[in-house]
Amino acid sequence: MGIKVKLVKSHSGASERQVATIVGLGLKKFGSEKLLKDTPAIRGMINKVRHLVHHEIVKDEPKVRARQKPRAVRVRDAARAAAAKSQAK
C-alpha cells in the first residue's frame, strides 16, 4: 500500500523546517502529487505539514526506479571500456 500526497496550500510563509519537509516528500509546486511508500517516517513528515498537504491511502505501490550513475561517470566508464577494447586488438 502507498500514500498519495498532494500539496494543497502554498508553502510561502512556512518555516524553513516545513519547507524542507515538503521538499523531502518530493513535492515541488502547488498542486503537485507524489505516491510514496507507507512508512512511519513518511507518516510523521505528513503529520508535520498536515495543514499544507492532503493525503490518502491507496492500494498502488510506488514504482522503484533503478539508480543511475551520474552522467560524467557513465561517460568516463564508456571511454575506458572503448580504450581497453582498442588496446586489446
WOWO-V192794 format. One record per pair of residues at least 12 apart in sequence whose ideal C-beta (glycine too) atoms are under 10 Angstrom apart, sorted by the first residue. I is the first residue (numbers start at 1). J is the second residue. D is the distance in whole Angstrom. If there is no record, write none. Layout:
<<I;J;D> <I;J;D>>
This chain:
<<1;37;9> <1;38;5> <1;57;6> <1;58;7> <1;59;6> <1;60;8> <1;61;7> <2;34;10> <2;35;5> <2;36;6> <2;37;6> <2;38;6> <2;39;10> <2;42;9> <2;56;10> <2;57;8> <2;58;6> <2;59;8> <2;60;6> <2;61;6> <2;62;5> <2;63;10> <3;25;10> <3;34;9> <3;35;7> <3;36;5> <3;37;8> <3;38;5> <3;39;9> <3;42;6> <3;43;7> <3;46;7> <3;55;5> <3;56;7> <3;57;6> <3;58;7> <3;62;9> <4;33;6> <4;34;7> <4;35;5> <4;36;8> <4;54;9> <4;55;7> <4;56;5> <4;57;8> <4;58;5> <4;60;8> <4;62;9> <5;22;9> <5;25;6> <5;26;8> <5;27;7> <5;32;9> <5;33;7> <5;34;5> <5;35;8> <5;36;6> <5;42;8> <5;45;9> <5;46;6> <5;49;9> <5;53;5> <5;54;8> <5;55;5> <5;56;9> <6;27;8> <6;30;10> <6;31;7> <6;32;7> <6;33;5> <6;34;8> <6;53;6> <6;54;5> <6;55;7> <6;56;8> <7;22;7> <7;25;8> <7;26;10> <7;27;4> <7;28;8> <7;29;7> <7;30;6> <7;31;6> <7;32;5> <7;33;8> <7;34;9> <7;49;9> <7;52;6> <7;53;6> <7;54;8> <8;30;8> <8;31;8> <8;51;9> <8;52;7> <8;53;6> <8;54;5> <8;55;10> <9;30;7> <9;49;9> <9;51;7> <9;52;5> <9;53;8> <9;54;9> <10;29;9> <10;30;5> <10;31;10> <10;52;8> <11;23;9> <11;27;8> <11;28;10> <11;29;10> <11;30;8> <11;49;8> <11;52;6> <11;53;10> <12;30;9> <14;49;8> <14;51;9> <14;52;7> <15;49;10> <17;48;8> <17;49;9> <18;48;7> <18;49;5> <18;51;9> <18;52;7> <19;49;9> <19;52;10> <20;45;10> <20;48;10> <20;49;10> <21;44;9> <21;45;5> <21;46;9> <21;47;10> <21;48;5> <21;49;5> <21;52;9> <21;53;9> <22;45;9> <22;48;9> <22;49;6> <22;52;7> <22;53;8> <24;41;9> <24;42;9> <24;45;6> <24;48;10> <24;49;10> <25;42;7> <25;45;6> <25;46;7> <25;48;10> <25;49;8> <25;52;10> <25;53;7> <25;55;10> <26;62;10> <27;49;9> <27;52;9> <27;53;7> <30;52;10> <33;53;10> <33;54;9> <34;53;10> <34;55;10> <34;62;8> <35;58;7> <35;60;6> <35;61;8> <35;62;5> <35;63;8> <36;55;9> <36;62;6> <37;61;8> <37;62;6> <37;64;9> <38;55;10> <38;57;7> <38;58;9> <38;61;9> <38;62;9> <42;55;9> <43;55;9>>
